[in-house]
Amino acid sequence: MNYNVDENGYYGPFGGAFIPDELKENIDQLTERYVEILESPKFKTEFAALLKDYAGRPSPLYFAPRLSAKYGTRIYLKREELNHTGSHKINNAIGQILLAREMGCTHIIAETGAGQHGVATATVCAKLGLRCTVYMGAVDVERQALNVARMKMLGATVEPVTSGGGTLKDAVDLAFAYWVAHPEAYYLLGSAVGPHPFPDIVARLQSVISAEIRAQLLEQEGRELPDYVIACIGGGSNAAGAFYHFLDEEAVRLVQVEAGGHGTQGDEHAASLTCGTEGILHGSRSMILFDQDGEVREPYSISAGLDYPGIGPLHAYLAHTGRSTVLVATDRQALEAARELSQLEGIIPAIESAHALAALPQMKFRPEDVVVVNVSGRGDKDMPTYLREFGL
């Protein structure tokens, strides 16, 4: 199987670029130039230097002894929450802003759900002196107030979105609408979604995660390949990065964990792979949650970063071909996983990352298995939710 994007921007039946005519020139130019720029010695040198000296990479691959003892296997945590700004999002923000600057853009627009992508984008724009506008659903502005404050402190303009459900989907809608009206700007998509070439750009930039996992496992375990890699999926950027250098390694089992909200028996969830159908959203063909009238329906998750009614086309293809295993974690399961990691290992994860950790009690492992869980973000931003839910 070939798990890389083809020349037309597809992963099997998923992907493509379904865009308005106003964006065609932008997308065509980006499609023509992105590989050349990303593969250039100039870009690679500057990207690597910023990842090392500014973002703080490589992030540790931490063997979790107490978590391992509980589940009877060897569990490693890829600690993306220790990056500058507190998540994996800084990898993509640095790379795409360097790409945008090379293409002559000085105004960066972005969407954000949990706020981590918005903070990362605002951070790199501040460092490089670029104008930054971030669209964020009004519901997420309220539940992620700390990250809103961080973006404003960094000099970004935060635009609350009140349309629809006021969450991530609606922020993407408004960001695309602004880009259509202002094609001179650069839309820095935060996840592995949207029209080609964005899913491939994000996956390439986030692939530093899996490249490091291979090197770190070789040093720590004497082998490059784990038995399992587990990551949460909303749009899918952290999972794309964690999986990237293992896609062709069939012995490595890839586990995608989506947001089950209050349970998939109703409509209050964001489990697009488990409950969705094929369709088009935000310029890409993938698995989407639709209502009975065929309209994209409002998803639900306690996690702002996973509260999205679709999934990136790479992840849809991995599930479609059976290359990945898809699990669902409810709000309650994610909350309990967050408390477990906090009290067993002294690491408070983002509630998004807690969904990945919630896969552990759903699976059976051998004592000799090497299991890598991608801890994509830290839990500072979610402390109000944890305090409320646990009555602390």
N, C-alpha and C positions, 0 to 999 in steps of 0.2 A: 504494500500500500504506500502511496505517496501522500504525506500529511502536510506538505508545503503548498502554498498558494500557487495556482497556475497563472499563465500569462494573461488570462482574462479576469483575474481576481477572485477565482472560485476555489473552495475546498470541496471537491465533489459537487453536489447540487447547491451548496451554500456559499453565500458571498455576493460578489458582483458590485456594481456601482449604479444604483437607481437614484439619480440626482436631477434636480431642475436644470434647465438650460443655463441659468445664470451662474451656476457653479462649474459648468463643464470645463471652461478654460482653466480654472484653478485646479480641478482634479486631474485634468490631462497633464498639466505642467508638473504637478506633484508626482504623478505616476511615472512620467518620463525621467524625472531627476532624482527621486529618493534613493534608489539603489546606488547610483553613481556617487551621491553625496555621502551616504552612510558608509560606503566601502572605501572612501577616499582616505589616504594617510592623514590629511589635515584633520578631518572629522574624528577619526579613530584616536588620534593623539590627544585632542582636546577633550573628547568624551571620556576617555580613560582617566585623564588627569583630574577632571572634575568629579568623577565617581570616586576616585581615591582620596583626593585632598579636600573636597568640599562635602560630598555625601557621606564619606567615611567607609567606603567599601574596601575590602570584602566584608559583608555582614557575617557574623559567626554562624557556624553550624554546630549547634549545642546539643550534646548528648544529655537527655533528660532522665536521670537515674530513677527518680521516684515515680514518674509517669510510666517509665519502662517496666518497673517492677509491678505496677498495678495491672498493666495489660499483658505482661508475660512475653515481652519482645524487646527489640532494641529501637527506641524512638529517638530520632533527632529532630530538632526544631531549627528551621532556617529562619534566622532572626532578622527579618526585614524591618521589624519595628525599631531596630537600633540605628537605622539610617537617619541622616539629617531630615527633619520634618516628621519623622515617626512612621514611615511606611515605605512600601516599594514604589510609590508614585513618583518619587524624586528621580528614579532612573529614566522614566519616560519623559518627564518634564525637561530634564537637562538635554536629552537627545533631540526631542522635537523642537525645542527652542533654538538649539544650534542649527537644526535643519531649516527652521523658519528664517533665522538671521541670514543664512547662506542664500536663501531665496529672496532676500531683500525686504522682508516683512518686519515692521516695527510695532504693530499692535497685535497682541496675543489675546484671543478669547478662549474661554474654557467653560465646561460644565462641571459640576461636582455634586455628589450625593452626601457622602459622609464628611466631605470637606477636605479630605487628605489630598486629593488631586488639585483642588483649588489652592490649598496652602503650598503645595510643591510648585505649582505653576507661578504663583505670586512670588515665591522665594527666588526662583531662578530669574524671573523678569526683573526683580529688584536688583539682583546681582549684575545682570547684563544691561540694565538701563532701558528696558522695554515697557511699553504701556500694557496694562493687564486688566481685563474685564472678566469676571467670573459669574456665571449664571447658576443659581442655586434655588431649588424649590423652597417655597415659604415654610413648608412643614419641616424641611431639613435645616433651614436657617434657625428655627426655634430649637430643634433637638440637637443641633451641633453648634451651639452658640460660641464655644471656645474657638473652634476653627474659623468661624466668621470673624471674630475679633483678631485672630492671627493674620488673616488675609488683609484686613483693613490696616493693621499695624505695618504690614509690608508694602502698603501703598496701592493695593489693588482696589478696583471698584467692584463691589458685590451687588449683583442685581437679583433681588428676590423675585421668584416666579410664582404667581398666584393662580395661573390657569390650571385646568385639570385637577389632579390630586395634589399639586404643589410639591412633587417629589422629583426624582432623578430624570424620569422620562420627559417631564415637562421642561426641565432645565435644558435637556438636549434639544428639544423642539425649539426653544427660544434662541439657543446658541446657533442652531442651523439657520433660523430665520434671520438673525442678525448677519450671519455670514453671506447669505443670499443678497442682502441689501448692501453689504460692505465687503465685496470680494477682495479688496486690497488687504484685509486683515488675514490672520492665520488662525484657523480653528484647531486648537490643540486638544484633540480627543483624548480622554483619560483612560479609556478601556479599549479592549480588542473588538470593538463594534464599529458600525458605520460603514460608509462606502469604501471599496478598495481605493487607495492602498492602506487606509488607516489600520485595519486589523493586522496587516503584515508589518507595518512600521512599529506598532506597539509591541508585537511579539518579538521582533528583532531587538528592540531596545531593552525589553524586560528579560531577554534570554541570558543576560549576565547572571541571573539567579541560578539557573540550572547549570551554567558553565562553572560557577563557583561550587555548587553542590558536588559535581563530579570530582573536581580537584580536591575538595575538602574530605570527601569520603575516601578517596585514594590514600590520603595522608592518615586519616583516623581509623579506617577499617581495612585498608589494603585492597580496596576494590572501588571502582568508579560507579558501579550501578547499584542503586538500592533495590529492594523488592517492591516497595510502594512509594509513590509520591502523592500526597494528599493536599488539596487546595480548595478553598471556597470559590464559588463562581457567582458573579452578578452579571457584569458584562464579560469579565474573564481575564483581566490583564495580569493579575498576580499568578493565576493558574497557567496562562500562556507562557509566562517567563519560567515558572517552575518546571513545566513539562518540556519546554522547547528542545533541549539537548537529549531528551529521552524518547522523543516521538518515534524514532525508528528502532528503538531498543525494545522489542516485543516482550522481553523478560521482565521489564519494569512495568508494574501495574499502576495506571494513572487513575486517580480517584477524584471525581468532581463532586463537590457538596454544595447543593443549592438551598436557598432559603425557603423553608416550609411554613413559615409564619405560624398561623394557628392550626395548620394541618391541611393536607392536600385534598381532603374529602370535601372542603368548601372552596370558596374563592379568595380567602384571605391568606395568600401565599405568593411567592415569586418563583415558583418551580417551573420554569418554562421548558426544560428538557423533559421533565416527568409528565407535565400536564398540557404542554403547548402543542401547537400545530405549525406546519410550515407556512411562512408568510414573509412579508417585507416590512421592516421597521428601520427608520433612520438610514435609509440608503443601502440596506443589505438584506439578502434573503437568509433567514435563519428560522429558529424555533421561537414562536411568539405566543403569548397568552392573549386569546381573543374572547370576547363575550359572545352571547348567543346571537347577536346581530352582526357578527363579523367585525366588530370594532376592537381595536387594541384596548384591553381592559386595564384598570388600575390594579397594580400588584400591591402586595402588602408584605412587609417584613419589619421586625423591630430594628433591623440593621439598615441604616440609610444607604450604605454602599451597595447593598444587595437588592434594594427595593426597585427592581427594574423588570419590565415585562418581556424581556428577550434575553438573548445570549449571543456572544460572538460566533461568527460562522465557523471558526476553527473548532470550537467546543461542540457545536452542533454536529460537525462532521465526525469528531472523535466518538461521540455518543452513537451516532448513526451507524458507524462501522464496527462498533463494539470494541474499539481501541481503549475506551475509558469505561470505568464503572461510575454510574451516577447514583448518589445517595442524597437524601433530603434530611435536613436538620430543622426542627421546629424552633421557634423562639425559646421555648423552655429548655430544650436540649442544648442550645447554644449558650444560654445563660449558665446552665449547670457546668458546661465544659469550661467556660471562662472562670468560674469560681474554682473548679478543680485545678486548672493550671496555676491560678494565683496562689492557691494554698499548698500545692505540691511542689511547685518549682519557683515560686516567688516572681512570676512573670504575669502581669495583667495584660491580656490581649485585647485588641479591638474586637468589638462584637462580631464584625465580619469574620475575622480570623477564628473566632470561637466556633463558628459553623464548621470549619475544617476539623477542629479538634473534636467536635461532636460526632465525627465519623468513627472515632476509636472504639467506643462501646458497641458500635453496630457491626464490627468486623471481627474475624477470627484470625489470629496471627500465630506463627510458629515462634518458638524461643529464638531461633537463629535469624529470623527476618530482620531486615534493616528497613525501617519505616521513617520517611522524611515528611514532616508536616510543615507547610509554609505558613509561618506566623507573619502575615502580611502587614499588620499594623499594631500600634500600641493602644492601650485602653484609656489613656487620659481623657480623650474626647467623650468617652462613653460612661464616665464615672457617675454623672447624674442618673443615667438609666440603671446602672448597677445599684446605686444607692436606693433608688425607688423600688426596684424589683426585689431586692433582698432585704429591704427594710433596715438598712444599716444606719 
